[in-house]
Amino acid sequence: MRAALYDRYGPPEVLYEGTVPTPVAGPGEVLVRVHASTVNGGELMGRAGKIRPVTGLPPGRGFPKRTGIDFAGEVAALGSAMSGLAVGDRVWGALPRGVFGSSAEFVVVRPRQLAHAPAGLDLVQAAALPAGTTAITALRDRARLREGERLLVRGAAGGIGSVAVQLGRAYGARVTGLAGARNLDLVRDLGADEALDYATTGPADLGPFDVIFDSAGTDLGAYRRLLAPGGRMVAITFDTRNIVSSLSYVIASVVFGSRRVRFFSGNPTHRLFADLTGYVESGALRPVVDTVHPLAGIAGAHRALEAGGVRGKHVVRIV
């Protein structure tokens, strides 16, 4: 089958479309024919070799490597001892934490890693939303955002930030979104009460907030000081220029701070994907797609995300 691969760490140009064996669903597994995947920030760091200081893995281990975390597609085959799914079912989901490879024609997953995709939503467009389970976990489960609270979303036009803005509105919060100047109208259209240009609006111009959702990872200390008493801050990424010090700051906030910065790496399960489906079908969420790239253009998809200024997700079309 066709898949996105790379044989060494480096810039987006190391990526290419190659072939690997087609997986087979074993007992209790599902073979999914992937219609589309997306590009996520963690994949950029992995491809560039930036997470090796954290993982401790040797530089040449495990090549060729694959990319892609989330997916939308249809059930192609079922292993034995399976129920609740049928061949042809439309599904979406993600590979387990630390596993890459959904930018390919097929993936094998456990049922807990997927759910039925929303009815009536094109699967290529739908692929822009599975990463949004991170926003559900951050706002609903970690921050416990309540109606009437003040929410700041950094990276409000991005793939996960755009979902956080919509969820904030659905949860009844007063939403302020920080984004690039050209994306402010989009952020307002998604439901933000206020959309501000991050280039001209700094921490000194903001606050206080009850909840801060941070998908930028920079200047965590400055934004943490904007929290009101009892405020909660959830960060979903590190400062890629200095991952170790950024991680150290998060740990220090837990040990020494009264306003803790919560950080987590998404590892969604069936319940979260089913919740995501429910939000879409209720009208609370819609996908935001920046660009749809062919699998052969995987390097361009990575390059576009690295360039910044994204509006939603960069989607990689497989079928």
C-alpha positions in Angstrom: 0.0 0.0 0.0 1.0 3.7 -0.4 2.2 5.5 2.7 4.1 8.6 3.7 7.7 7.8 4.8 11.0 9.3 5.7 14.5 7.7 5.9 16.2 10.4 8.1 15.4 13.3 10.3 15.3 16.6 8.6 13.2 19.3 6.9 9.9 18.5 5.1 11.8 17.5 2.0 12.8 14.2 3.7 9.2 13.0 3.3 8.1 10.9 0.3 5.3 8.6 -0.8 6.5 5.0 -0.7 5.1 1.5 -0.3 4.8 -0.7 2.7 3.0 -4.0 3.3 -0.8 -3.7 3.8 -1.7 -4.6 7.4 -4.1 -7.4 8.3 -6.7 -7.1 11.1 -6.0 -9.7 13.8 -8.4 -10.8 16.5 -10.2 -7.9 18.0 -8.8 -5.4 15.4 -10.3 -3.3 12.7 -8.8 -2.6 9.2 -9.7 0.9 8.1 -9.4 2.2 4.5 -8.1 5.7 5.1 -9.8 8.5 3.1 -7.8 11.3 4.7 -5.4 12.1 7.6 -4.0 15.4 8.8 -0.7 17.0 9.8 -0.1 17.6 13.5 2.5 19.6 15.4 3.9 16.5 17.1 4.7 15.0 13.7 6.7 18.0 12.7 8.9 17.7 15.8 9.2 13.9 15.3 10.2 14.3 11.7 12.8 17.0 12.5 14.2 14.9 15.3 13.4 17.5 18.0 11.8 15.1 20.5 14.9 12.8 20.6 16.3 14.8 23.7 13.1 13.8 25.5 12.7 10.2 24.3 16.4 9.4 24.4 16.2 7.3 21.2 19.3 6.9 19.1 19.3 9.1 15.9 19.1 6.2 13.4 16.7 3.9 15.0 13.6 2.5 13.2 13.9 4.0 9.7 12.0 4.3 7.5 9.6 6.0 9.7 6.0 6.9 9.0 3.8 9.9 9.7 0.1 10.5 10.5 -1.8 10.2 13.7 -5.5 10.7 13.0 -7.7 9.4 10.2 -11.2 9.3 8.7 -12.3 6.4 6.5 -14.4 3.3 6.3 -14.1 -0.2 7.8 -12.4 -2.5 5.2 -12.2 -5.7 7.3 -12.8 -7.0 10.8 -10.8 -9.5 12.8 -12.4 -12.3 14.7 -14.4 -11.6 17.9 -15.6 -8.3 16.7 -19.1 -6.7 17.1 -20.7 -3.3 16.8 -19.0 -2.5 13.5 -19.5 -3.7 9.9 -17.5 -3.5 6.7 -18.3 -0.2 5.0 -19.0 1.7 8.2 -17.8 5.3 8.2 -15.4 5.9 11.1 -12.8 8.3 12.4 -10.2 7.9 15.1 -6.5 8.0 15.9 -3.5 5.7 16.4 -2.4 5.2 20.0 0.1 7.6 21.6 3.6 7.3 20.2 2.4 5.4 17.0 2.5 7.1 13.6 1.3 5.8 10.2 -2.2 7.0 9.4 -1.0 8.8 6.3 -1.4 5.6 4.4 -4.1 3.6 2.5 -4.9 1.4 5.5 -4.4 1.3 9.2 -5.2 -1.4 11.8 -6.6 -0.2 15.1 -8.5 -1.5 18.1 -12.2 -0.5 18.4 -11.4 1.7 21.4 -9.4 4.0 19.0 -12.3 5.0 16.8 -16.0 5.7 16.6 -18.6 6.2 13.9 -18.1 9.4 11.9 -20.9 12.0 11.8 -23.6 11.3 9.3 -23.6 13.5 6.2 -20.1 14.8 6.7 -17.6 14.3 3.9 -14.8 12.0 5.1 -12.0 14.2 3.8 -13.5 17.2 5.6 -14.2 15.1 8.6 -10.5 14.3 8.9 -9.9 17.8 10.1 -11.7 17.1 13.4 -10.3 14.0 15.3 -7.5 16.1 16.8 -10.2 18.2 18.3 -10.7 15.5 21.0 -7.7 17.3 22.6 -9.8 20.4 23.0 -12.6 18.4 24.6 -10.2 16.9 27.1 -8.6 20.2 27.8 -11.7 22.3 28.3 -14.3 19.9 29.6 -12.2 17.3 31.5 -9.0 19.1 32.6 -10.1 22.8 33.0 -13.7 22.0 33.7 -14.8 25.1 31.9 -18.1 26.5 33.2 -20.8 28.6 31.7 -20.0 32.3 32.0 -16.3 31.9 32.6 -13.7 33.9 30.6 -11.7 31.7 28.2 -8.6 32.7 26.3 -7.6 30.6 23.3 -4.1 31.0 21.9 -3.8 29.8 18.3 -7.5 30.2 17.9 -7.4 29.7 14.1 -5.4 26.5 14.2 -6.5 22.9 13.8 -7.2 22.4 17.6 -7.6 26.1 18.5 -10.5 26.4 16.1 -12.2 23.5 17.8 -11.5 25.1 21.3 -13.2 28.3 20.2 -16.3 26.4 19.1 -16.4 24.3 22.2 -15.9 27.4 24.4 -19.0 28.9 22.9 -21.0 25.6 23.2 -20.0 25.5 26.9 -21.3 29.0 27.4 -18.0 30.7 28.1 -17.0 34.2 27.0 -14.3 33.5 24.4 -11.3 35.6 23.5 -9.2 34.2 20.6 -5.7 35.2 19.7 -4.8 34.6 16.0 -3.0 36.2 13.1 -4.6 39.3 11.6 -5.8 37.6 8.4 -7.7 35.0 10.5 -9.6 37.2 12.9 -12.8 37.1 10.9 -12.7 33.3 10.9 -12.2 33.2 14.7 -15.2 35.5 15.2 -17.3 33.4 12.8 -16.4 30.3 14.9 -18.0 31.9 17.9 -15.4 34.1 19.7 -16.7 37.1 21.4 -13.4 38.9 20.8 -10.7 38.1 18.2 -7.3 39.8 18.7 -4.1 39.9 16.6 -1.3 38.1 18.5 1.3 40.3 16.8 -0.1 43.5 18.3 -1.7 42.1 21.5 0.6 40.8 24.2 0.0 39.5 27.7 0.2 43.1 29.1 -2.9 43.9 27.1 -5.0 41.0 28.3 -6.7 39.4 31.3 -7.9 38.3 33.6 -9.1 34.9 32.5 -10.6 31.9 34.2 -9.3 29.4 31.7 -6.4 29.7 29.2 -6.1 27.1 26.4 -2.6 27.4 25.0 -1.7 25.8 21.7 1.4 28.0 21.1 3.6 26.8 23.9 5.7 30.0 24.2 5.8 32.5 27.0 3.9 30.2 29.3 4.8 32.3 32.4 3.6 35.6 31.0 0.2 34.1 30.1 -0.1 32.1 33.3 0.0 35.4 35.2 -3.3 36.4 33.4 -5.2 33.7 35.4 -7.8 35.0 37.8 -7.9 33.4 41.3 -8.9 29.8 40.8 -7.9 30.0 37.1 -6.7 27.0 35.1 -4.3 26.9 32.2 -4.0 24.0 29.8 -1.1 23.8 27.4 -1.0 21.2 24.6 2.4 21.9 23.2 5.9 23.0 24.2 8.1 25.8 23.0 9.7 23.8 20.1 12.8 26.1 20.4 13.5 24.8 23.9 11.5 21.8 24.8 13.4 20.9 28.0 13.0 24.3 29.7 9.4 24.5 28.6 8.7 21.1 30.2 10.6 22.2 33.3 8.4 25.3 33.7 5.2 23.2 33.5 6.6 20.8 36.2 7.6 23.8 38.4 4.1 25.3 38.2 2.7 22.1 39.6 5.2 22.0 42.5 5.5 25.6 43.4 2.6 27.5 41.8 -0.9 28.3 43.0 -2.0 28.5 39.4 -1.0 25.2 37.8 -0.2 24.8 34.1 -1.8 21.5 33.0 -0.1 19.8 30.1 -1.1 16.5 28.5 -0.5 14.6 25.3 -3.7 13.4 23.7 -4.5 9.7 23.6 -8.2 9.7 22.8 -10.4 6.6 23.1 -13.8 5.6 21.7 -15.7 7.7 24.2 -14.0 10.9 23.1 -14.5 10.2 19.4 -18.2 9.4 20.1 -18.5 12.7 22.0 -16.9 14.5 19.1 -19.4 12.9 16.7 -22.2 14.1 19.0 -20.9 17.7 19.0 -20.8 17.7 15.2 -24.2 16.2 14.7 -25.7 18.7 17.2 -24.3 21.6 15.2 -21.8 22.7 17.9 -18.8 21.9 15.8 -17.8 22.1 12.2 -14.5 21.2 10.5 -12.1 24.0 9.4 -9.8 22.9 6.5 -6.9 25.1 5.3 -5.8 23.0 2.4 -6.3 19.5 1.1 -3.0 17.9 -0.1 -2.4 14.7 -2.0 -0.4 11.9 -0.3 2.3 12.5 -2.8 2.4 16.1 -1.6 3.0 15.2 2.1 6.2 17.3 2.2 4.2 20.3 1.1 1.7 19.7 3.8 4.4 19.7 6.5 6.0 22.7 5.0 2.7 24.6 5.0 2.0 23.9 8.7 5.6 24.9 9.6 5.1 28.2 7.8 2.4 29.2 10.3 -0.7 31.3 9.7 -2.8 28.2 9.4 -6.6 28.3 9.1 -7.8 25.0 10.5 -6.1 21.8 9.5 -3.9 20.7 6.6 -5.6 17.5 5.4 -3.8 14.8 3.4 -6.2 13.0 1.0 -5.4 9.3 0.6 -8.4 8.0 -1.4 
